[in-house]
Structures are given as C-alpha cells and as structure tokens.
C-alpha cells in the first residue's frame, strides 16, 4: 500500500495579517508625508507673498488694509455742507401785487386770449374787448369815481355770451394791492356792459343785471351779466346767467394768477427775484 502524502501545513493567518498591516501603514505614511510636504510648500509660498507685499501675476494687491492703516487724522476726507440755505422760490403773487414788480405786458389779448373762454369743458364765445386809461369811462354809477379815486391806471373789458345771456368782465389795474383792496371794499354800482362784435346792447336802460366784484394782487375785477334782449330782469332763478358770470370771474382770476406764475418762473430761471 502506498502511503498518503503528509498534509500541507496550514497558513499562519496571524503572521499574514501582521504583514498586511505593516504594508498598509507604510503606504499611509508615504501618502501623508507627500500631503504634508505639499502643505508645507504652500504655506511657505503664502508667507513669502504676504511678507513681500506682492500680489498675483496681474499686479493687483489682494491684501486688505488693516483698520490701523485707514486714514483717521486731520487730513482725512469728510462730508462738507454749505451753511447757507438756498433761497426760496419766488412767490408768484409778489409779481402781481405791485407795479414795481409786475412788468409783463398787459392788454385785452394777454388777459383774454383767443376767440372764446373755456373753463372745465365749458366754452363761451368772446365778443368785443376794450381798454381805457380813464377807468371811470368804462364804469356805471359810483364805481367810476371809486376806481379813479384809488388810482386806477387802466380798465380792460371783455364780453362773453351763451344761450341768450351775456356777461362783461372788467379788470381794473392799480399800482398796488392795497389800492385794489380798497376799491373792492368801497364798490358801488358796477362795470359798464360792453356790446359789439355781434353782441347787442344789454344791461342798460334800467334792466336789473347781476353784478360781482373781487380782487387779487393789484387787480380788481368786476362782472355784469344779463340777457341780450335787454328787456328781462335777472332773478335768482336764472341759473344760466349766474353760471356764465361765475365762470367769467373764475377764468379772470386764473388768468391773473397765471400772470404771476409766468413771471415767477422766468425770475427763477434767471436767478432773479421779484424785487430784483
């Protein structure tokens, strides 16, 4: 009988494991050493850059200044403000309160331009216009004497019509606002109606008409309104006559206000004032 071969020795698993562990540690030490070397070189390069004050290849310094390097001394820039306040814009009313300041041309065409009066989508055709320097000649009753006594320099009138009614607006011009206010306070009777340019005579021969009086700045303005047949008296029921007179008065006021605004805007654009 042939004897069986001797059994092969079993592997020394413990020794093999120790050998594998030793080999693994060597590899890790090799990798770690390389990383450490790389980091060491990078740190040395960074230190050199910061120490030398130089930046990247484009020449820009990326280092930020420390708080101690910011300017804080007497020569450091600081905000500055002018101690002088700018002058206020001109007041439009200043330009229409005295002849010394109110220098813009004035006439029937500047006060009542165009062929009609338009206010809030309501339009009234314009009739005749007239200007006199003897203010009493354009007034009725005691108003003429009041205007002249208070220094009225001119009276400008314009007539507007609608639906059988007509109104004449008269603008009396004074040297000062005080004189215009005094004339308004003393008012008696009214401005004379102005026929012509297709508008027949109205508010004459004793017919009763509606009259108003007001002032703004150195201007006093008056209305007289009635019927173009010159026969009917105006009563409180005649709303069309009242509406026409009210619109004519408001339009006149707005034209005077606009006169002041235009002069104030021109003064602001040139840097002058109402008194300059």
LINLIN-V540673 format. One record per run of one state. SS is the DSSP state (H for helix, E for strand, - for the rest). FROM is the first residue (numbers start at 0). LEN is the number of residues. If there is no record, write none. Layout:
ss:from:len
SS:FROM:LEN
SS:FROM:LEN
//
This chain:
ss:from:len
-:0:12
H:12:40
-:52:14
H:66:3
-:69:22
H:91:5
-:96:1
E:97:1
-:98:9
H:107:4
-:111:4
E:115:4
-:119:2
E:121:11
-:132:2
H:134:4
E:138:2
-:140:2
H:142:7
-:149:4
E:153:9
-:162:2
E:164:9
-:173:2
E:175:1
H:176:10
-:186:3
E:189:2
-:191:4
E:195:1
-:196:2
E:198:1
-:199:10
E:209:7
-:216:2
E:218:9
-:227:11
H:238:32
-:270:6
//
